[in-house]
Structure formats: C-alpha cells, structure tokens
Amino acid sequence: MKEELAKKWEKGADFYNRNFYSFNKKQWEHLVAPYLNDEPGIKSILDVGTGPGQLALLLASMGHEVTGLDLSKRMIELANQHNEEARHKATFLEGNAEYMHFLDNSFHLITNRLNLWTLPNPGLFVQQAYRVLKTNGKILLFITMPDSKKVYENPQTNKKEEIFTEDYQKAVAQLPFRNASPAQVKALLDAAGFKETVGYEFNDERTFTAEHMADMLSDYGEAGEAFQQLLKNHPSKDEVESFLQKYHFSHGEVHYNSEGALSFVFPIDSAMITGRK
Ligand SMILES: C[S@@+](CC[C@H](N)C(=O)[O-])C[C@H]1O[C@@H](n2cnc3c(N)ncnc32)[C@H](O)[C@@H]1O
C-alpha cells in the first residue's frame, strides 16, 4: 500500500502544483500569525507533507527559518523551484513524516496542511512531531472536514471519487484518517502527549482559473471535452453555471472579472487542530 501511495504523489506532483499551488495567502497568514507572534524572534518551522511548498514559502516570506519535508522527490523539486523564484531561503527535503530524522528539540512550530489523511500511520507522525519540537513548541494541523471535497464528484457515476487510479483508491480506502473528524485528530494529539489541544473550524476556498478547471476536468473524459468546447464559444456566466450543474460541480461560484477572465470559487469546510508540547 505504501508504494501505491508514494507512486501516486510522485506521478501527480505536477498536476497538484498546477491546480493547487495557489491559495489565499492573506487568509493563511492570518490563520498562522497568532502562533508565530506570541513571542518575538525568528521561529524555526517544519512543514510536513509540504507538497509544492506553498505554506512553507508563505512562512518563509514572514521571515522565519523554514524546512519543508515531503515523501515525493518531484514535489520537493517543485518546491525548490518556487523557493528560487521567490528568492526565499527555505530548505526542502525528501523524507517520510512517519520516520523523521531531525534531532530532538529542533523546531518551535510544526505545520501540516492536508497531509495527515495521506498517512498509513498518522500516530507515528504525531509522536515524531512531539519528539522534534522544542519544549512549549506547537503543532498546527489543517484538515479538510469529511464530505466537503465535492469538487471530485465524478459526473459519470455521480459518486464522490478521487481522480486517481483504482490501486491508489484501494490504498486510500485503508488510510485510517482519510475522513477523520477534528475530534479524532485532537484525540491523536492528546495520545501523543500534546497539551491544550483545540480545534477551530474555518471556511477555506479554492479559486481556479478556466485553465485550471479544464486541466482538472480533462481527467473526466466527456466532461473535459465538453468544457473545452464550451470555452471556445465564449459562454455567458449562466451557460457556465448550467454546465457545472450538469456535471455536478454546482456548489462552486462562477465569476467573470473586469478583463473578461473566468474564475471558479469552491468553498471548503476546514479545521485547524493545534496543541503544545
Ligand atoms: C494533499 S498534498 C498537501 C500538500 C501541501 N501541504 C498543501 O497544502 O497543498 C499531500 C502531500 O503529502 C505528501 N506525503 C504523502 N505521504 C507522505 C509521507 N509519508 N511523508 C511525507 N509526505 C507525504 C505528498 O507527497 C503530498 O505532497
């Protein structure tokens, strides 16, 4: 199962980078700032399951010393490219969240965004996180609440599915935290010895350009081709909305900006769970 999972992230890294790298920086800065500004000074931060590095680089842009860790070599390459382009000095390393080789007491803060669900043994990661945090160090885990990933609803079967291979889906079905609630994540942190663990729910959103939507829909065969065709005809907002409805993507909002470019905003129910060593 581990191999299937690792292969998937490696193969999907460029797709992930194209479609999910951009996020609402202001909102995320606002979310993490209280955990960085409690004491003055530069913090040493580890972002686990960093992917193409968007959160790690946001933290670096706030002046902190950031290390991003990811199992996928390609994700690390992409994160390094963004690091160079933004002229930040974050460090990106290939490695497994469940077997981290950092020394004890190394970091003030560990962040983990949308990675916990991918782990076959999330308990191992949380124990490692506890070990490598400094005394009073904090962990911030960001999860998507169960049943809120409608963007992946398959228009052909009307079922919620990931866009992934059958083998990968079988492997995902065995992941213990693939649908974990904030309470389950809090219990995991409590069991590893974290204190003052609390969860906050917040609304997140993802915005896609027409190009990104076409890229995602191209995995859906018929829907992808129909979308490309629709775009060629300079559709009205109503026409785009009825297209989305037909293919069960109707929970998103469609906008035309002043320059006539389309954007798609999908709301996501999210939670942040935090604890202190
Ligand atoms: C959904 S992506 C999240 C990426 C990024 N944190 C974000 O917010 O977009 C999950 C990431 O976890 C990584 N990953 C999966 N299993 C891992 C493991 N055992 N150790 C470290 N990273 C892992 C994947 O390669 C992928 O980059």
The ligand as an ORCA input file, in Angstrom:
! r2SCAN-3c Opt
* xyz 0 1
  C      -2.657     16.851     -0.388
  S      -0.926     17.114     -0.514
  C      -0.696     18.547      0.520
  C       0.447     19.406      0.068
  C       0.561     20.771      0.730
  N       0.825     20.654      2.159
  C      -0.691     21.596      0.517
  O      -1.178     22.154      1.486
  O      -1.163     21.719     -0.624
  C      -0.242     15.819      0.477
  C       1.265     15.788      0.438
  O       1.719     14.825      1.404
  C       2.847     14.154      0.858
  N       3.020     12.870      1.558
  C       2.278     11.743      1.444
  N       2.709     10.801      2.286
  C       3.776     11.337      2.964
  C       4.662     10.846      3.956
  N       4.547      9.617      4.442
  N       5.634     11.669      4.402
  C       5.769     12.931      3.907
  N       4.965     13.435      2.952
  C       3.963     12.662      2.486
  C       2.520     14.016     -0.616
  O       3.655     13.752     -1.413
  C       1.864     15.374     -0.890
  O       2.826     16.307     -1.294
*
